[in-house]
Amino acid sequence: MIIKVNGEDKEIKDGVNVTEILKIENVEMPDMVSVQLNDEFIDRDKFDATILKQNDKIDFLYFMGGGSFGL
Protein backbone atom coordinates (compact mmCIF):
# COMPACT_ATOMS: atom_id res chain seq x y z
CA MET A 1 0.00 0.00 0.00
CA ILE A 2 1.06 3.62 -0.47
CA ILE A 3 1.27 6.17 2.34
CA LYS A 4 2.84 9.62 2.52
CA VAL A 5 5.73 9.92 5.00
CA ASN A 6 6.96 13.46 5.65
CA GLY A 7 5.64 14.50 2.24
CA GLU A 8 7.03 11.55 0.24
CA ASP A 9 5.08 8.61 -1.13
CA LYS A 10 6.25 5.32 0.38
CA GLU A 11 5.18 1.76 -0.33
CA ILE A 12 4.80 -0.37 2.78
CA LYS A 13 3.21 -3.72 3.60
CA ASP A 14 -0.30 -3.89 5.07
CA GLY A 15 -0.70 -3.97 8.84
CA VAL A 16 2.18 -1.65 9.80
CA ASN A 17 1.64 0.35 12.98
CA VAL A 18 3.17 3.68 14.01
CA THR A 19 5.93 2.05 16.10
CA GLU A 20 6.95 -0.09 13.11
CA ILE A 21 7.00 2.82 10.64
CA LEU A 22 9.33 4.71 13.00
CA LYS A 23 11.72 1.73 12.76
CA ILE A 24 11.24 1.26 9.00
CA GLU A 25 12.05 4.94 8.41
CA ASN A 26 15.07 4.83 10.78
CA VAL A 27 13.71 7.76 12.78
CA GLU A 28 16.41 9.09 15.09
CA MET A 29 15.43 9.39 18.75
CA PRO A 30 11.94 7.89 18.26
CA ASP A 31 11.20 8.55 21.93
CA MET A 32 11.61 12.30 21.25
CA VAL A 33 9.47 12.55 18.10
CA SER A 34 5.84 13.61 17.88
CA VAL A 35 3.73 11.90 15.24
CA GLN A 36 0.91 13.37 13.22
CA LEU A 37 -1.36 11.01 11.31
CA ASN A 38 -3.63 12.73 8.82
CA ASP A 39 -2.95 16.05 10.59
CA GLU A 40 -3.90 14.69 14.05
CA PHE A 41 -1.33 14.11 16.80
CA ILE A 42 -1.14 10.49 18.00
CA ASP A 43 -0.58 9.77 21.70
CA ARG A 44 2.60 7.77 22.24
CA ASP A 45 0.66 5.08 24.13
CA LYS A 46 -1.41 4.48 20.97
CA PHE A 47 1.55 3.95 18.58
CA ASP A 48 1.32 0.14 18.74
CA ALA A 49 -2.45 0.07 18.24
CA THR A 50 -2.56 2.60 15.38
CA ILE A 51 -2.43 0.70 12.09
CA LEU A 52 -1.62 2.66 8.95
CA LYS A 53 -4.00 2.52 5.99
CA GLN A 54 -3.76 3.21 2.27
CA ASN A 55 -3.26 6.95 1.54
CA ASP A 56 -2.54 7.87 5.17
CA LYS A 57 -0.30 10.87 5.70
CA ILE A 58 2.19 10.57 8.55
CA ASP A 59 4.65 13.22 9.69
CA PHE A 60 7.44 12.97 12.26
CA LEU A 61 8.01 16.23 14.15
CA TYR A 62 10.83 17.21 16.47
CA PHE A 63 10.32 20.13 18.80
CA MET A 64 13.51 21.95 19.70
CA GLY A 65 14.02 24.56 22.34
CA GLY A 66 15.84 27.73 21.63
CA GLY A 67 16.38 31.21 22.78
CA SER A 68 18.56 34.24 22.41
CA PHE A 69 22.29 34.02 22.87
CA GLY A 70 24.06 37.01 24.31
CA LEU A 71 21.82 39.62 22.75
C-alpha positions in Angstrom: 0.0 0.0 0.0 1.1 3.6 -0.5 1.3 6.2 2.3 2.8 9.6 2.5 5.7 9.9 5.0 7.0 13.5 5.6 5.6 14.5 2.2 7.0 11.6 0.2 5.1 8.6 -1.1 6.3 5.3 0.4 5.2 1.8 -0.3 4.8 -0.4 2.8 3.2 -3.7 3.6 -0.3 -3.9 5.1 -0.7 -4.0 8.8 2.2 -1.6 9.8 1.6 0.3 13.0 3.2 3.7 14.0 5.9 2.0 16.1 7.0 -0.1 13.1 7.0 2.8 10.6 9.3 4.7 13.0 11.7 1.7 12.8 11.2 1.3 9.0 12.1 4.9 8.4 15.1 4.8 10.8 13.7 7.8 12.8 16.4 9.1 15.1 15.4 9.4 18.7 11.9 7.9 18.3 11.2 8.6 21.9 11.6 12.3 21.2 9.5 12.5 18.1 5.8 13.6 17.9 3.7 11.9 15.2 0.9 13.4 13.2 -1.4 11.0 11.3 -3.6 12.7 8.8 -3.0 16.0 10.6 -3.9 14.7 14.1 -1.3 14.1 16.8 -1.1 10.5 18.0 -0.6 9.8 21.7 2.6 7.8 22.2 0.7 5.1 24.1 -1.4 4.5 21.0 1.5 4.0 18.6 1.3 0.1 18.7 -2.5 0.1 18.2 -2.6 2.6 15.4 -2.4 0.7 12.1 -1.6 2.7 9.0 -4.0 2.5 6.0 -3.8 3.2 2.3 -3.3 6.9 1.5 -2.5 7.9 5.2 -0.3 10.9 5.7 2.2 10.6 8.5 4.7 13.2 9.7 7.4 13.0 12.3 8.0 16.2 14.2 10.8 17.2 16.5 10.3 20.1 18.8 13.5 21.9 19.7 14.0 24.6 22.3 15.8 27.7 21.6 16.4 31.2 22.8 18.6 34.2 22.4 22.3 34.0 22.9 24.1 37.0 24.3 21.8 39.6 22.8 
